[in-house]
Amino acid sequence: MTRRHFVLLPLLVATFALSGCGLWSKVFNRGENIQPPKPLVEFTPTVQVQKIWSTRIGDGAGRSGVRLQPVYADGKLYLISTDGKLEALDAATGKEIWRQSTKVGDGIWPFKRKKPGPDARYAGGPTVSGNLLVVGTLDGHVYGVDATTGKQLWSAEVDDEVISPPAIDAGTVYVRTNSGYVYAFDANTGERKWLNDQANVPLLSLRGNGPLLAAHGVVM
């Protein structure tokens, strides 16, 4: 094949591709929009939305890829961030009720990390039931906290990251780790009741973060 043929071949391919696009467009669409967009409906809003207050806590999810969301209970909003901040706000005014931090050497909850690095960060939760707030961390810790004062009640260790919200039912806290293990802890003391280590995380999954549901002694 000559050099001239090498030059002409790509041009022919491009020509057929462009003509093909037009052909398929005519065959399937016939040059018309089969489903034109519906016209906008004029309406008068019955509820006026107005921002009352706003706030910011720590670095939020940072670069962790964790989905964080506030939790409402008994007139309070509870928020966490992956840089170790936990905060309770008055839901009506946004006024801070209490704030705590889990940074090592900073705040009232210093703990020993399993390994060095900036992984002592909140990621799972918070979950609130009555006066108990439970939250998990990226370095495999679970904390039980007094929802009224922010005081730590107990702590426990698990095998892996906790990024799905814990579940609380009938005096038991259920925690799922990214490896797929499910732990049950006593809600009052943090003592482990049992561990289901039959992990069922698909092989291509980076994280097993499906939330747990617990009711009437059944965990799903």
N, C-alpha and C positions, 0 to 999 in steps of 0.2 A: 504494500500500500504506500502510495506516494505521500509526500508532506501535504500536498494539496488536499488529498482525501482526508487526512487527519484534521485539517482545518474545517472542511465542509461537514464532516460527520456531526460534530457538536451543534453546528448551526441547524442542520436538519432535525436533530432531536429537539432542540428548543422550539423550532417552528411547529412541529407536530404537537408538542406539549401545549403551546399557546392556543393553537387551533382546536385542540381537544377540549380545553377548558370552555371555550365558547360553544362548542358542539354539545357538551354535556349540559351546559347551562340552558341551552335552547330546548334540549330533549326533556329535561326534568322540570324546569321552571317556565319554559316557553316565554322567557323574557319578562315575566310578571312575578310579583310577590304574591305567592299563593295564600299566605296568611298575613294580611296587613295588620299592623298594630291597632289595637282598639283605642278609640279616642279617650282622652282623659275626662273623668267625670268631675264636674264642678261640685264642691261641697262646702258646707260651713262647719268648721270644727266645733264640737260640743264640749270639748275639754281643752283648756289652755294649759300647756306644759310650761312650767317655769323652773329654772334652776334655783334651788334654795341654798345649797352650799356645795363645796367641792373640797377634796383633800388629796394628799399624795402620801404614800407610805413606802419608804425605802426605794429600792430599785425595781419593785414589782417582780415580774418573772425574769428580768434581765435577759441573758442569752440562753437560758436553760430550756426553753421550749415548753415549759410547764404552763398549763392553763390555770390561772388563779382566779378566784371569784370570792367576793365578800359573802358572809353568812349573817342572816338576820335572826335574832332571838330575843324575846322579851324587851323590845324597844332599843336594842343595841345592835350595832354592826361590828362584826369581827373580821379583821383583815390580816393577811400575812404577806411577806415578801421573801424572795429567795436569798436575800442578804441577811436573814435572821431577825426580822422585825415582826412583832405580833402586837396588834393594837385593837382596843375596844373604843368605839365611838358612840355617842348619843345619836340615834338614827334620825331624830327630829331636827337637831341643831348642827350635827357634825362635830360637836365639842369632844375633845379627847377625854376618855374616862381613865384609861391606863395604857401604858405601853411598856413592852419588855423586849429584850434582845438576847440572842443565844450566842453572840460572838464570844469566842474563848478569851477570857481575861477582861471582858467588857459586859456589864450588865450583871444580873443576879443569877443567871443560870449557866455558869461556865461548866463545860463537860469535857471529858477526854475523848478526842476523836479516835476513830479506829485507824486512821491513816492521816498523814499530814496533807494539807491542801485546803482550799476554800469551800469545802463541801458541807459545812455545818449550816445548812440553809433550809428554811421551811419550804415545803413543796406539796405535801398531802394534807388537805383540809383547808380551813378548820371545820370540825364537826362539833356541834353543841347539843347537849341534852341535859335539861335541868341546869344545874350549876357546874356541870363538867364540860370543859372544852378540850378536845383532843386534836393534836396536830402531829404530822410526821415530817422527817427531814430527809435531805438527799444523802446523808451519810449513815442512814439506817438507825435513827432514833425515833421514839414515839414519846410524846409528852402529854401528861394529863394536867390540866390547868384549871384553877378556880376561875370560872367565867365572870365572877363579880369583882375580884380583886386583881387577877392576873398572877396570883401566886402559884408556883409550881407545886403540884400535889404528888406526882410520881413521874418516873421516867423508865423506859424499857428499851432494849436493843433488839433489832431484827436483822435478818441476813442481808438485806439489800435496800436500795432506795425506796422511799414511800412517796409516791406522787399522786395516788388516788385517795380521795377522802376516806377516813376511817368511818365505820358504822358503829352505832351504839344501840344496844337493845337489852332490856331486862338485866341491867347490872354488868353487862359484858361489852368490852370494846373489841371490835373486829378490825384487823389491819391486813391489807393485801400489799405485798411487796412486788417490785418489778420482776422478780424471778418467778412470780406466780404463787408463792407460799401464802397461806392464810394463817394468821395468828389470832388467838383469843386471849384477852387480858381481863383481869378483874378490874372493873371500873373504879373501885374504891382504892385499891392498893397498887395496881399496875402489875400484879403478879401474873405470870403466864399460866393459863389454864390448859391450853392445848395448841398443837401446831399441825396443820395439814400441809405436808410437804410434797403432795402429789401435784407438782407444778404442771400446768397445762398451757404454757405459752407457746404459740406457733414458732417454728424454728426461725423464720425470717423476721420475727418481731424484734424491734430494738428494746421495747419496754412493754411489760405487762401491767397496764395501768387502768384496767376496767374497774369501775367503782363497785363496791359491795352493797348489797341490800340485806338488811337483817330485820326480822319481825317474828315475834312469837317463837323464838328459839330456832328459827330457820335462817340460814345464811345462803345467799345466792350471789 
